[in-house]
Amino acid sequence: MTSYLSDYTLPNEKTISSDAEKALIKHLQPEYNKILYNSFPKENDLINVDYHNTIFYGFSDPITLTYKSGKIKGGEFEYDKDYISVESK
C-alpha cells in the first residue's frame, strides 16, 4: 500500500491563492466585487481535482475583515485565527 502523505505533492501557490480568494469572496459576498463565485467550487477548482473532501483556509495576517454577517480575523497561531472551509461537491 502506498502512503498518501509521502506520495502527495502540494498544489502550487498560485492554485492555492486563487482558490482561497474565491472561497473568501463567496463567503463574504462583498458589494464591490463584480464576480461573487456563487458556483464555487467548480469541477476544475482545487477541492474537486485534489484528494480531499474539505479544505480549510486560515488567515495568518493579523487583520480583521468586517462584512455584513460578521468578522473574519487573522492571527499568527492556529488558535488565534479564523478559517474558511470549502467542501467538495
N, C-alpha and C positions, 0 to 999 in steps of 0.2 A: 504494500500500500504506500502511496506517495504522500508525503507530508504536505499539507496545504500551505502551511506557513513558510516552509523552506522553498517551495516552488512558486510562491506568489510574488509577482512583480507589481510594485505600486504604480498606479497611473501617473502620468506626468503632471507637473504642477499646473500647466495651462488647463488641462481637463478638470482637475480638482477645483481650481479657482472659478472656472466657468460654471460648473455645476453648483458650487457654493453660492455664487452670485444669483443664479436662477432660483435656488431654494430660498434665499433671503428675500428676493423681490416678490416671490409668490407668497411668502409668509406675511410680509409687511404690507403688500398691496399699496405702495406709495402713489399718491396722486400725480407726481411729477414724472413717473416712468410711463413711456408710451407702450412698452411691451411689459405685460404683467406675468407672463409664463403660466397662465391658468391651466394649461395642459401638461405642465411639468410634473413628473418626468416622462419623457417620450422614450420610444424604443432605443434610440441611439445615445441616451444620456447614461452617465456612469453607472447608476444603480441597476440599469437593465442590461448592460453589457459586461458587468463585473460579476463576481460570485457572491454577492451579498443580498440579503433581504432588506436590510436597513443600513443607512449611512448617517452618522452624526457629524455635524459640522460645529466645532466650538470656536468661540471668538476669543482670541488671545490678546488682542489690543485692548488696553484699558479704556474703552469707550462705552458710552451708553447711547443706544439708538432709541428714540422715542417715536412711537407711531400710534395710530388711532386706538388700537386694542391693548397697548401697554408699552413695555420697555424690554429691550434686549441689552444685556451688558457683557462686556468682555473682561477678561482677567488673566493674569499670568498663570494661575494654578487651576486645576480641574474643578475644585470646589468653589471657585470664585468667578466662574464664567457661565454664560448660558449657551445652550446648544439648540440647533435646529435639526430635526430628523427628516430623512427622505426614505420612503418605503417603496419597494418595487411594486409595479402594477401587475 
